[in-house]
Amino acid sequence: MDSGLKGKLVVITGGARGLGYASATKFAKEGAEIVLADINGEMAKESAAKLQQETGAACHGYQFDVSRVDEIKAFFAQMKETFGRVDVLVNNAGIQIRNDCLNFKEEDWDRLMDINLKGVFFCRQQAGLLMKETGGGIIVNMSSSTAVRTTPGRAPYCISKAGVKNLTMVLSCEFAKYNIRMNAVAPGWIMTNMLQDGFKLGIVSDKQLMAAIPYKRYADMSEIADVVVYLCSDQASYITGQCIHVDGGQTALGLPDIL
């Protein structure tokens, strides 16, 4: 079935590695042209070159900081000048800072919110302005299962991801008249280096997480990326304002299986 993504220009923030790169790989295989945007410009260019070699798709690497509104505006102005459009935006850039609420520092709060929430809002704003000019587009934002299933020690992160979910609902209604669809994806636990570090530091254990996941395994990044690509495809043409949880049943479970 044709996804309708062939030839579309797809911009992915935080695209140089991890889930952003996994999503880019899926889009490239659908025939899309890829822009990997990342705070690490060299990594973005290296990843774009690697992806182009692996898939044959046209891929480009750009540097900008999603916490800086001036850089967001400059980036999308460059997209307009270079490509004339942005068909798809995946707001993937984000960070996590752990600390209990009694000791959380103001500068850490500001940094996390600037990247995870403010950056998402203003990337959507600037992409939306360009999409409005060109007849429409698609935006997917990265939320988290922690938007509805919170974790102690991660209060600002959970708040930011709940904010992404609610911004998606509000702005999807505002953007609909411009033929812009907007959805969010909320991943559960993925086996990443960050999670492995959490195991080593004793912040969380495999036993704890498995008790909270009915499917009894972690997600693979490709499984999350599949949903991102689906939401941008023609097959999802009437889906907007939704937050799709890809979490093995984690958010559906009431009490974890602790027996």
PyMOL commands that set and color helices and strands:
alter all, ss='L'
color gray80, all
select helices_A, chain A and resi 18-29+41-55+69-83+106-134+145-147+155-178+193-201+206-212+221-231+234-236+250-252
alter helices_A, ss='H'
color red, helices_A
select strands_A, chain A and resi 9-13+33-38+59-63+88-91+137-142+180-187+243-246
alter strands_A, ss='S'
color yellow, strands_A
deselect
rebuild
show_as cartoon
